[in-house]
Amino acid sequence: MIELRRSPRVTVTWRSGVKLPDGRLILAKIVNISAEGVLLHTSENLIPQRSYPMLIEIPGIFQEAEIYKVSCKGLVRHAILSGEVYHVGIQLSEMSELHAELVVAWISKTAHLS
């Protein structure tokens, strides 16, 4: 199979929250991440081409018990219902440079373990 993604993805099990336009916060599980986006699982459908405020909990590189709460925006690229869970591809933006570097460090760390 040919890989069409521009950035490599690594498998993770991180928690996330997505704020809906009506003010509700839905919880989601991030299952993989790249330098540009995430795939998350959630019980609620998110609308493609809509941007949502997000919070992602990213463990520290050296101290995984140290959790960074990262605010960003997520543009939904696709949402597919599989069973009772939506698989949602999200392009990340408006993340601080420091937090973006943390994501890249996680990708590098995981790639070296493979």
VEXDREN-2710 file (C-alpha; in Angstrom, 1 decimal):
% VEXDREN-2710
k/r/px/py/pz
1/MET/0.0/0.0/0.0
2/ILE/1.3/3.5/-0.9
3/GLU/1.5/6.0/2.0
4/LEU/-0.2/9.2/0.9
5/ARG/0.4/11.2/4.0
6/ARG/2.9/14.1/4.0
7/SER/4.0/13.4/7.6
8/PRO/4.7/10.2/9.4
9/ARG/2.2/9.2/12.1
10/VAL/2.9/7.5/15.4
11/THR/0.4/5.6/17.6
12/VAL/-0.4/7.2/20.9
13/THR/-3.1/7.0/23.6
14/TRP/-3.6/10.6/24.6
15/ARG/-6.7/12.3/25.9
16/SER/-8.3/15.3/24.2
17/GLY/-11.3/17.6/24.6
18/VAL/-13.1/19.3/21.7
19/LYS/-15.4/22.3/22.4
20/LEU/-18.6/22.3/20.4
21/PRO/-20.3/25.5/19.1
22/ASP/-23.0/25.1/21.7
23/GLY/-20.4/25.2/24.5
24/ARG/-20.3/21.5/25.4
25/LEU/-16.9/19.8/25.8
26/ILE/-16.7/16.3/24.4
27/LEU/-13.9/14.0/25.4
28/ALA/-11.9/12.1/22.7
29/LYS/-9.0/9.7/22.6
30/ILE/-6.2/10.5/20.2
31/VAL/-5.0/7.3/18.6
32/ASN/-2.2/8.7/16.3
33/ILE/-0.5/12.0/15.7
34/SER/1.7/13.6/13.1
35/ALA/3.4/17.0/13.0
36/GLU/0.3/18.3/11.2
37/GLY/-2.7/16.4/12.7
38/VAL/-4.3/13.7/14.7
39/LEU/-6.7/10.9/14.4
40/LEU/-9.1/10.8/17.3
41/HIS/-12.0/8.6/18.4
42/THR/-15.1/10.2/19.8
43/SER/-18.7/9.3/20.5
44/GLU/-20.0/12.5/18.8
45/ASN/-19.8/13.4/15.1
46/LEU/-17.7/16.4/14.2
47/ILE/-18.5/18.3/11.0
48/PRO/-15.9/18.2/8.2
49/GLN/-14.3/21.5/7.2
50/ARG/-15.3/23.0/10.6
51/SER/-12.7/24.3/13.0
52/TYR/-13.0/23.5/16.8
53/PRO/-11.1/24.7/19.8
54/MET/-9.2/21.7/21.3
55/LEU/-7.2/20.8/24.4
56/ILE/-4.7/17.9/24.0
57/GLU/-2.9/16.3/27.0
58/ILE/0.6/15.4/25.9
59/PRO/3.0/13.5/28.2
60/GLY/6.5/14.9/28.7
61/ILE/9.3/13.3/26.7
62/PHE/11.5/12.3/29.6
63/GLN/8.8/12.3/32.4
64/GLU/5.7/10.8/30.9
65/ALA/3.8/11.5/34.2
66/GLU/4.3/15.2/33.5
67/ILE/1.3/16.2/31.3
68/TYR/1.2/19.3/29.1
69/LYS/-2.2/20.7/28.4
70/VAL/-2.0/22.0/24.9
71/SER/-4.6/24.4/23.5
72/CYS/-5.0/24.5/19.7
73/LYS/-7.5/24.6/16.9
74/GLY/-8.5/21.5/14.9
75/LEU/-9.9/21.6/11.4
76/VAL/-11.9/18.4/10.7
77/ARG/-10.8/16.8/7.5
78/HIS/-13.0/13.7/7.7
79/ALA/-15.3/11.9/10.2
80/ILE/-16.2/8.2/9.7
81/LEU/-18.6/6.3/11.9
82/SER/-17.2/2.8/12.8
83/GLY/-19.5/0.9/15.2
84/GLU/-20.3/3.4/17.9
85/VAL/-17.2/5.5/17.5
86/TYR/-16.4/8.3/15.0
87/HIS/-12.8/8.2/13.6
88/VAL/-12.0/11.9/13.0
89/GLY/-9.0/13.2/11.1
90/ILE/-8.1/16.6/12.3
91/GLN/-5.5/19.1/11.0
92/LEU/-4.0/21.1/13.9
93/SER/-3.3/24.8/14.0
94/GLU/-2.7/27.7/16.4
95/MET/-0.5/25.5/18.6
96/SER/2.4/27.3/20.4
97/GLU/5.9/26.7/18.9
98/LEU/7.0/24.9/22.1
99/HIS/4.1/22.5/22.0
100/ALA/4.6/21.8/18.3
101/GLU/8.2/21.0/19.1
102/LEU/7.0/18.6/21.8
103/VAL/4.8/16.8/19.2
104/VAL/7.8/16.5/16.8
105/ALA/10.0/15.2/19.7
106/TRP/7.3/12.5/20.4
107/ILE/7.3/11.5/16.7
108/SER/11.1/11.3/16.6
109/LYS/11.2/9.3/19.9
110/THR/8.7/6.8/18.7
111/ALA/10.3/6.4/15.3
112/HIS/13.6/5.5/16.9
113/LEU/11.9/2.8/19.0
114/SER/10.5/1.1/15.9
END
